[in-house]
Amino acid sequence: MKKALLLLILMALPLMAHAQVYKWKDASGKTIYSDVPPPSNVKQESIIGSKPVAPAAAPSVAPAAPAATATAGAPAAASDPKKAAVDKDAEARKRQEEAEAAKKEDKAKQAELEQRKKNCEAAKLNYDNYKMGGRIMKMDEKGERYYLGNAEIAAGLAQAQKDVDQYCN
């Protein structure tokens, strides 16, 4: 029983493997191999199979339209479901890219606002330190302390006021 079943399966294998393969060139000159016959206006060549089959009654192959003109051909896309699906995918991808660009722009604006806020707080603290008066100490490149004179304090106060005006308004 098992031998008969195995023999039957082995005999059916060549029937399943028998398929027609077509070869043709599309509008851009690219060679295409397929088990589906090409559109009727394209010259075909049968590669595997016993006899060539008449071309399918499909619409003629036209060169792909650029993205800019894809929306202009919307009525034509309605008659071709594959083209309509491709157009929908392209539009969805474009909307997604625009949304991502808007998110990036919003993130950049938010980061800029946060940085501006931090700069404002630092400028106000610096201004308050100069405004408080008294002796102001700074460190030089060598790490040694030095105290500012009256002229340096006045210049620092003026610069701190400019910084407050720039970052806090």
C-alpha positions in Angstrom: 0.0 0.0 0.0 2.8 2.4 0.9 4.7 1.6 -2.2 1.7 2.2 -4.4 1.1 5.6 -2.7 4.8 6.6 -3.1 4.7 5.5 -6.8 1.6 7.6 -7.4 3.2 10.7 -5.7 6.4 10.3 -7.8 4.4 10.0 -11.0 2.5 13.2 -10.2 5.6 15.3 -9.5 6.4 16.0 -13.2 2.9 17.2 -13.8 3.2 19.8 -11.0 6.5 21.0 -12.3 5.3 21.5 -15.8 4.8 25.3 -16.3 5.0 27.8 -19.1 7.8 30.4 -18.7 7.8 33.6 -20.8 10.6 36.0 -21.6 10.1 39.6 -22.8 11.6 43.0 -22.5 9.7 45.9 -20.9 9.5 49.5 -22.1 12.8 50.3 -20.3 14.6 47.4 -22.0 14.8 45.2 -18.9 14.4 41.5 -19.6 11.6 39.9 -17.6 11.0 36.2 -17.0 7.6 35.2 -15.7 5.0 32.4 -15.7 2.4 34.9 -16.6 2.1 35.9 -20.2 3.2 39.5 -21.1 0.7 42.2 -22.2 -0.6 41.8 -25.8 1.5 44.5 -27.3 4.8 43.0 -26.2 6.8 40.4 -28.2 7.2 37.3 -26.1 9.4 34.2 -26.3 8.4 30.9 -24.7 11.3 29.4 -22.7 9.9 26.3 -21.1 6.7 24.5 -22.2 5.4 22.8 -25.2 3.7 25.6 -27.1 3.4 29.4 -26.8 0.1 30.6 -25.5 -1.6 33.6 -26.9 -0.8 36.8 -25.0 -3.1 37.8 -22.2 -5.6 40.5 -22.9 -3.9 42.9 -20.6 -3.4 46.7 -21.0 -0.4 47.7 -22.9 2.8 48.4 -21.0 3.6 52.0 -20.6 6.7 53.6 -19.1 6.3 54.4 -15.4 5.2 58.0 -14.8 7.3 60.2 -12.6 6.0 61.0 -9.2 5.1 64.6 -10.1 2.7 63.4 -12.9 1.3 60.5 -10.9 -1.4 62.6 -9.4 -2.4 64.1 -12.7 -3.2 60.7 -14.1 -5.6 59.8 -11.2 -8.5 58.9 -13.5 -6.3 56.4 -15.4 -5.2 54.9 -12.1 -8.8 54.2 -11.2 -9.1 51.8 -14.1 -5.8 50.0 -13.3 -6.0 48.5 -9.7 -2.2 47.8 -9.6 -1.4 51.4 -10.5 -4.0 52.7 -8.1 -2.4 50.7 -5.3 1.1 51.9 -6.2 -0.2 55.5 -6.2 -1.9 55.0 -2.9 1.4 53.6 -1.4 3.4 56.5 -2.8 0.9 59.0 -1.4 1.0 57.3 2.0 4.8 57.2 2.0 4.8 60.9 1.0 2.4 61.8 3.8 4.5 59.7 6.3 7.7 61.5 5.2 6.0 64.9 5.6 4.8 63.9 9.1 8.3 62.8 10.1 9.7 66.0 8.7 7.2 68.0 10.7 8.0 66.0 13.9 11.7 66.7 13.3 11.0 70.4 12.8 8.9 70.5 16.0 11.6 68.7 17.9 14.2 71.1 16.7 12.0 74.1 17.7 11.4 72.5 21.1 15.1 72.0 21.6 15.8 75.6 20.5 13.2 76.9 23.0 14.7 74.8 25.8 18.2 76.0 25.0 16.9 79.6 24.9 15.3 79.1 28.3 18.5 77.7 29.8 20.5 80.6 28.3 18.0 83.1 29.8 18.3 81.5 33.2 22.1 81.6 33.0 22.0 85.2 31.8 19.7 86.2 34.7 22.0 84.5 37.3 25.1 86.2 35.8 23.3 89.6 35.8 22.2 89.1 39.5 25.8 88.2 40.4 27.1 91.4 38.8 24.2 93.5 40.2 24.7 92.3 43.7 28.0 94.2 43.9 30.9 93.5 46.2 34.0 91.7 45.1 33.7 89.3 42.2 36.3 86.6 41.8 37.1 84.7 38.6 39.7 82.0 37.8 42.3 82.4 35.1 43.7 79.7 32.8 46.1 78.4 35.4 43.3 78.0 37.9 44.4 80.9 40.1 41.8 83.3 41.5 41.8 87.0 40.7 39.3 89.7 41.6 37.6 92.0 39.1 38.1 95.8 39.4 35.2 98.4 39.2 35.7 98.9 35.4 35.6 95.1 34.8 32.5 94.7 36.9 30.7 97.6 35.0 31.6 95.9 31.7 30.5 92.6 32.9 27.2 94.0 34.1 26.6 95.7 30.8 27.4 92.4 29.0 25.1 90.5 31.3 22.3 93.0 30.6 22.7 92.4 26.9 22.6 88.7 27.4 19.4 89.0 29.4 17.9 91.2 26.7 18.9 88.7 23.9 17.8 85.4 25.5 14.9 86.5 27.7 12.8 88.5 25.3 
